[in-house]
Amino acid sequence: MGEALGRCRPCRFPCRPPRYPVDNLEKLESADLENALREGSVAIAEVAALSHEKSVIDAALAAAGAGTAKAWGDTSDPVSDVDAAILAVIKAAKYGSLMGVGVLFGATAWVTFKNASKVRGRFIVGAGSAGGLAVPTEKSASSLFVGNPDVRSSYMVYDTAPQGVAEDIRFLLDSTVLVFARRDSPTRRDPSFMKTFRLMGQYMVPSSYIRDDGRVEVAKFDWSEDVRVTNSAAVVRLNVTAG
């Protein structure tokens, strides 16, 4: 997963214009209108980030298919499973050492991984008699895998219940691990698994307008975003259980 700047067909930019209304009364009561608009820009940026993460994960899971079940219990070796997936992805990308690899853990999958008996003892700090077990982190986990991939965890949550009934909050990625080809600086044509295409220099363009009733100024932001699966073969999905 990465970002490439440029125009992507058939989508047209810009898209998704979010808005943040500021009432004139609030303007009069506020010592600084800019603060209200700045607050709006922060709120919109946060919503945009959450929306983008869900769009990317939804597309990634659809492209990865059903995946392979892995039980990471006392006798299994999760590191070996992820190493095998990394090598498979590198082969599928057919880009050699130019292509990096990302490993994305769902929240539950990460907990299962770091607590597995054959993983805990590998997080060591120091050397010799001064060495000791370290707290497992995504950054330190990178050194466990072949090629030192970029390791991250997703804690994105969503409500599966319909509106008006008790909420049912779940992790979007949960017990899934995605291993995929990615470049830190992607181009429009490299064989990364996924990319987000944006207009160069126009990711989020701010402006404002007055509503028809003249009572509210609306801060709006036009941003460009086109999430695409560009190489569906360059991903491996592992469905993890602790058994």
C-alpha positions in Angstrom: 0.0 0.0 0.0 1.4 3.4 -0.9 0.6 6.7 -2.5 1.3 7.8 -6.1 0.8 11.3 -7.3 -1.0 11.9 -10.6 -4.3 11.6 -12.3 -5.9 8.1 -12.5 -8.6 7.1 -15.0 -11.5 6.7 -14.9 -11.8 8.7 -11.6 -11.8 12.5 -11.9 -10.3 14.8 -9.2 -11.0 16.6 -7.0 -13.6 14.6 -5.0 -15.3 14.2 -1.6 -15.8 17.9 -0.5 -16.2 17.8 3.3 -17.7 20.9 5.0 -17.6 22.4 8.5 -20.2 25.1 9.1 -19.5 28.0 11.5 -22.5 30.0 12.7 -22.3 33.8 12.6 -23.3 33.9 16.3 -20.3 31.8 17.1 -18.2 34.2 15.0 -19.4 37.2 17.0 -18.8 35.4 20.3 -15.4 34.2 19.4 -12.4 36.5 19.7 -10.8 34.7 16.8 -12.7 33.3 13.9 -9.6 31.6 12.6 -9.6 29.3 15.7 -13.1 28.1 14.8 -12.1 27.4 11.2 -8.8 25.8 12.4 -10.9 23.5 14.7 -13.0 22.6 11.7 -9.9 21.7 9.6 -8.6 19.4 12.3 -11.9 17.7 12.6 -12.2 17.2 8.9 -8.6 15.9 8.6 -9.3 13.3 11.3 -12.5 12.1 9.6 -10.7 12.0 6.3 -7.9 9.8 7.8 -10.4 7.4 9.3 -12.4 7.2 6.1 -9.2 6.6 4.1 -8.0 3.8 6.4 -11.4 2.0 6.1 -11.5 2.4 2.3 -7.9 0.9 2.0 -8.5 -2.0 4.3 -11.9 -2.9 2.7 -10.3 -2.9 -0.7 -7.3 -4.9 0.5 -9.4 -7.6 2.1 -11.6 -7.9 -1.0 -8.5 -8.3 -3.2 -6.7 -10.7 -0.9 -9.6 -13.2 -1.0 -10.4 -15.8 1.7 -6.7 -16.3 2.8 -5.1 -19.1 4.7 -5.9 -20.2 8.2 -3.0 -20.3 10.7 -3.2 -21.6 14.3 -0.4 -19.8 16.3 -0.4 -22.1 19.3 2.5 -23.5 21.4 3.9 -25.7 18.7 3.6 -23.4 15.7 6.1 -20.8 14.5 4.4 -17.5 13.5 7.7 -16.0 12.3 8.2 -18.8 9.8 4.6 -18.4 8.5 5.2 -14.7 7.9 8.6 -15.3 6.3 7.0 -17.7 3.9 4.4 -15.1 3.0 7.0 -12.4 2.5 9.0 -14.6 0.1 5.8 -15.4 -1.8 4.9 -11.7 -2.2 8.4 -10.8 -3.4 8.1 -13.5 -6.1 4.7 -12.3 -7.1 5.8 -8.7 -7.4 8.6 -9.7 -9.7 10.6 -6.5 -8.8 13.5 -7.9 -6.8 15.2 -5.8 -4.2 13.5 -2.6 -5.6 10.3 -3.7 -4.0 9.7 -3.4 -0.2 7.2 -5.5 1.8 4.6 -4.5 4.3 3.2 -6.6 7.1 -0.1 -5.4 8.5 -1.5 -7.0 11.6 -5.1 -6.8 12.8 -5.4 -5.9 16.4 -6.3 -9.4 17.6 -3.7 -11.0 15.2 -0.9 -8.8 16.7 -1.8 -9.8 20.3 -1.8 -13.5 19.2 1.5 -13.1 17.5 3.4 -11.3 20.3 2.1 -13.7 22.9 2.9 -16.9 21.0 5.4 -19.0 22.9 7.9 -19.2 19.9 7.8 -15.4 19.5 8.1 -14.1 23.0 11.7 -15.3 23.6 13.0 -13.7 20.4 12.5 -10.1 21.5 15.9 -9.6 23.2 17.7 -6.4 24.2 21.3 -6.2 25.2 23.9 -9.0 24.8 25.3 -11.7 27.0 24.5 -11.8 30.7 23.1 -8.2 30.4 20.5 -9.2 27.8 16.9 -9.6 28.6 13.5 -9.9 27.1 12.0 -6.7 25.6 8.4 -5.6 25.2 7.4 -6.7 21.7 6.6 -3.8 19.4 5.8 -3.6 15.7 9.2 -1.8 15.1 11.2 -4.5 16.9 9.1 -7.3 15.1 10.5 -6.1 11.8 14.0 -7.5 12.7 12.4 -11.0 13.2 11.3 -11.3 9.6 13.3 -11.9 6.4 14.1 -8.6 4.6 13.1 -6.4 7.6 9.6 -5.5 6.3 7.6 -2.5 7.4 5.5 -3.9 10.2 2.3 -2.1 11.4 -0.9 -2.8 13.3 -4.4 -1.5 12.5 -6.7 -0.6 15.3 -9.5 0.7 13.1 -12.9 -0.1 14.6 -16.4 0.1 13.2 -20.0 -0.4 14.3 -21.6 -3.4 12.7 -25.0 -2.7 14.1 -27.6 -0.8 12.1 -28.6 2.7 13.3 -31.0 2.8 16.2 -30.0 -0.4 18.0 -27.2 -1.2 20.5 -23.8 -0.7 19.0 -21.5 -3.6 18.1 -17.9 -2.3 17.9 -15.4 -4.6 16.1 -11.9 -4.3 14.7 -11.9 -3.9 11.0 -8.9 -6.2 10.4 -9.1 -8.1 13.7 -7.5 -11.6 13.3 -6.1 -11.0 9.9 -2.5 -10.4 8.8 -1.8 -8.9 5.3 1.6 -9.3 3.8 2.0 -7.2 0.6 4.4 -5.6 -1.8 4.8 -1.9 -1.3 7.3 0.9 -2.1 8.1 3.8 0.2 8.1 6.1 -2.8 5.7 4.5 -5.3 5.3 5.5 -8.9 2.2 5.2 -11.0 3.5 2.0 -12.7 5.5 0.0 -10.1 4.0 -3.4 -9.1 2.9 -2.5 -5.6 -0.2 -4.3 -4.3 -2.2 -1.1 -3.7 -1.8 2.7 -4.2 -3.7 5.8 -3.5 -3.7 8.3 -6.4 -3.8 12.0 -5.6 -3.4 15.2 -7.5 0.0 16.6 -6.8 -0.1 19.5 -4.5 -3.9 19.4 -4.2 -4.5 16.7 -1.6 -6.7 19.0 0.6 -7.6 22.4 -0.8 -9.3 24.7 1.8 -11.9 27.4 0.9 -15.1 28.8 2.3 -18.5 30.2 1.3 -21.6 31.8 2.9 -24.8 29.8 3.0 -27.9 31.2 1.2 -29.4 32.4 4.5 -26.3 34.4 5.2 -26.2 33.1 8.8 -23.4 30.6 8.4 -20.0 30.5 6.9 -19.0 27.1 5.7 -15.4 26.0 5.6 -15.0 23.4 2.8 -12.1 21.2 1.8 -11.7 19.5 -1.6 -9.4 16.6 -1.5 -8.4 14.1 -4.1 -8.2 10.3 -3.4 -8.5 7.3 -5.6 -7.7 4.0 -3.8 -6.8 1.3 -6.3 -5.6 -2.4 -6.1 -2.8 -2.3 -8.7 -1.3 -5.8 -8.3 -3.8 -8.3 -6.8 -1.2 -11.1 -6.9 1.2 -9.3 -4.6 -0.6 -10.0 -1.3 -0.9 -12.9 1.1 -3.7 -13.1 3.7 -3.3 -15.1 6.9 -6.3 -15.7 9.2 -4.9 -16.2 12.7 -6.2 -18.1 15.7 -4.5 -18.7 19.0 -5.3 -22.4 19.0 
